[in-house]
């Protein structure tokens, strides 16, 4: 099996890696956890200003745990998937109550935190605590599929297989393993992209199995492209905006005005209530207190 040219990858990252604020020396585990949750299915450019605003208002888990849910939802703004905002507050409460206000460093303990999944737990363990653990996101899976297996796409995810594949590539030195994890993720984000990979700019091109094979097309099942316009997600966002952009409460008539399809609108409203992002009292809907 082809490996990855680690020195070339690390040298490339030193030259072109983005100076993202959560990569700065001294960034704490809570700041990194916050960034990783916000970055799920959300571009970095949209995350950075919200991340900065949250930390300015709530510097740590204790401050966020004490915040009102309505304020947390408002501060989440347009990042999408606003249930993550409430989960972050729930996470802060557990960090304060169970871990004395300090984000745990053990992957298994991290996985027990609300809103923290397999990727986020390992990202915090690696990037915040310098642990030699595989960190696998969509970008990493794609780079490994191309550079190591010679395939255009990674195919359906498998946590066990993907983690094992990346772990075999990690340098034995912990510090280098952390640098490798950051660099390979950055390569997938900037160069080895899904639709327009820039192989001429890739530090792994000379050893890439996919390039060596002539960059064959993917012959497996195609990943469905997610849409947004007209979906329940869009309707949920429009309904939540009525409360978030106003004083936090509105009559049903104001919500009815934002979307013409009553069946879809009611379905979106019911899901917002079920997720705890809205509460209802008679004919009025409000952000949670």
N, C-alpha and C positions, 0 to 999 in steps of 0.2 A: 504493500500500500504506500502511495506517495505521502510524504510528510510535508511540513510547512517550513519554509526557510525563515526561521525565527530571527536571526540577525538582520536579514533584509527587511522583514516586517517591522521590527523595532526601530531600525534606522529611518525607515519611511515615516513612521509615526512621529518620531522626534522632529522631523522636518515639517510635516504638514498637519499634524494633529490639531484639532480645534481647541483653543484655550477656554473650554466651557467652565463656568464658575464652580460647578461641583467637582471639577478635577483639580482645583487649586489646593495647594499644600495646606493641611490643617482642617480641611472640610470634615465635619463630624458625621457619625453614622446616621443621626436623625436627618441631617440635610441630604444625605445620599439616599436614604430610604424615601424621603419626600420626593426627590427628583425621579427616582425609579418608578414610583407609583404614578406620578403625573405624566411620565413619558410613555406610558402604555398606550399604543395606538395613537400617539399625538406627536407631531413634529417638534423638534427641539426649539425652533424659533418661537413657537407658541408657548412652550413650557417655561422658558427662562424668565420672562417678566412676571409671570404668576408665581413661580418659585421664589423669586426675590421678594415679592410683595408679601407672600405668606410668612417668610422668615422674618421680615421686618415687623410684621404684626404679631406673629407667634414664633418666637425664636427657638422654642423647644417643645417637646411633648407636653410638659406641664401647662404651658400657656395654651396650647391647642386643646388639651383636655378640658380646660375651663371655659372654652369658647362656646357661645350659643350655636346650635346647629344651623339656625337661619343665617348667621354671619359667615359660617363655613361655606354654605351653599353659595352665598353671594360672592365670596372671595374666589370661589372656583371659577366663576365667570364662564367663558366659552370653551373651556378645555374639552368638553364632551364627557359622556359617561359620568354624570355628576354623582352617582352613587359612590364613586371613589372618594369624594370629599367626605361623606359621612363615615366611610370605612376608615379613612385616615384619622378622623377624630376618635373613632372606636379603638383604633390601633394606639393612639396616644394615651388613651385611658388605661389600656392594658400595660403599656410600657411604664406608666407612672405607678399603677397599683401593684403590678406583679414584679417589675424589674427595677423599682426604685428610680425611675426616670431615665434609665440608661438602656439604649437599644441593645438587646442581647447579641452576642457574636456567634453563637452556635446555630448552624443551619436548621436543625430540628426545632430549636426554640423560636427562631425567626419564623418558621412555617406555621407556628401556632398563633402568630399575631393576626388580627383581622385585616383582610385585604392584602396579605403578603402571600404570594404564590411561589412556585418553584424557582422561577427566574429571579424574582426580587430578593428572595432569601439568599441566594448564592451571590447576587450582585453586591449586597450589603456586606456579606462575609468577606468577599474578595476585595472590593474597592474601599470599604471603610476599615476593615480589620486586617487586610493583607494576607488573607488565607489562600492557600493553593487549592482552590475548588473550581471546577468547570462552570463557566457562565455562558449560557446558551440562549440567544434570542434569534429572531428571524434572520438578521444579518449574518450572524455567526454560522447558522445552519447552511446558508447559501454559500458562504466562502468555503466551508468544509466540503460541501457537495461538489463544488467546482474544482477547487485546488487539490483535494485529496481523492475524490471518487471519480472525477471527470464527468460529472453530470451537470446539466444546465440548471436544474432546480433541485431543491432538497427533498421534495416529495412530502407525504404526510408526516407530521411530527410524531416522534416517539421519545418520550422523556428519557427512558433508560438507555436507548440506543444512542441518542444525541449526546447525552452527558458522557457516556463511555467513549464515544468517538473524540470528543473534545479533550477529555482527560488524558488520553494517550498523546495528545499534541502538546500538553503543557510542559514547559521547561521544569526541571527538578527544583531549581532555585525558586523560593517563594516570591522574592521581589520581581524576578523575571517573569514568573507565571502571571502575576498581577498585570505587569506591563503588557504581556502577550494578550491577555484577555481584553484589555482596553483597546489595543491596537487592532486586533482582528475584528472587533466590533466596529471600529471606526472605518476599517477597510471596506466592510460590507455596506456601511452607510454612505461613503463618499465615492468609492471606485467600483467595487464589485456589486453594483446595484442590480435590481431585478430586471429592469427593462433595457437599460443602456449601459452595460458594463464597459468601463474604460480600460481595457486590457493593456493598452500602450502605456498607461500611467501606473500600472500595478507592480508593486515590488515582488510579487510572487509569480509573475508571468512566465519567467524562465523555467520554473519548476511546476507550474500548474498543469494538472492532469487534463483539465478541460481544454486548455489552449493546445496542449500537445496532441489531443485527439481531433483538433480542428473545430473546436467549439460546436459540438453536435447539438441539435435541437432536443428539447425535452420530449420524450415519447410517453410519459406517464400521464396520470390524470391532472387536468388543469385546475389550479386554485381559483375558486370563485372570487370575482372582484366585487368588493363591497360597495354598494351605492348608499347615498344619503338622502337625496331629494325624494320626497314623497314617502319616506319610511316612518315607522313609529318613532324612531330616534329623533327625526326632525320635528315631529309633532310634539313629542315630550319636551324638546328644547324650547319650542315656541310657547308652550303652556307655562313652563317654568320661568321663562323670561318675563311674563306678565307680573309675576310675584317678585322676582329678583330685581327687576328694574323699577318697581314701584315701592310701595311702603310695606310689602310683604304679605298683603292680603288683597283678595279681589272676589267679586261676586261671580257666580257661574256664567252670567251673561257675558262678562268680559273675556272669559276663557273660551266661550263658544265662538266668539268673533274671530279667533285667530286661525281656525281651520274649518273648512266647510263640511267635511265628511264626518257626520255625527258618530258613526260606528267606530271609525278609527280614532276620533277624538276621545270618545268615552273609554276606549281600550287604553289609550295613552294615559288618560287621567287615572284610571284604575291602577295602572302599573306604577305611576308616581306615588300614589297613596300607599301601595303595597311596599314600595322601596323606602318609605319614610321621608321622601323628599317634599311631600305636601301633607297637610292635615285638613280635614273638612269638618265644619260646624254648620249644619243646615245647608244654606245656599251659598256659603262663603268658603273659600279655599285659602289656606295660609301656609307660609313656610313654617317648619317645626320650630317650636320655642326652644 
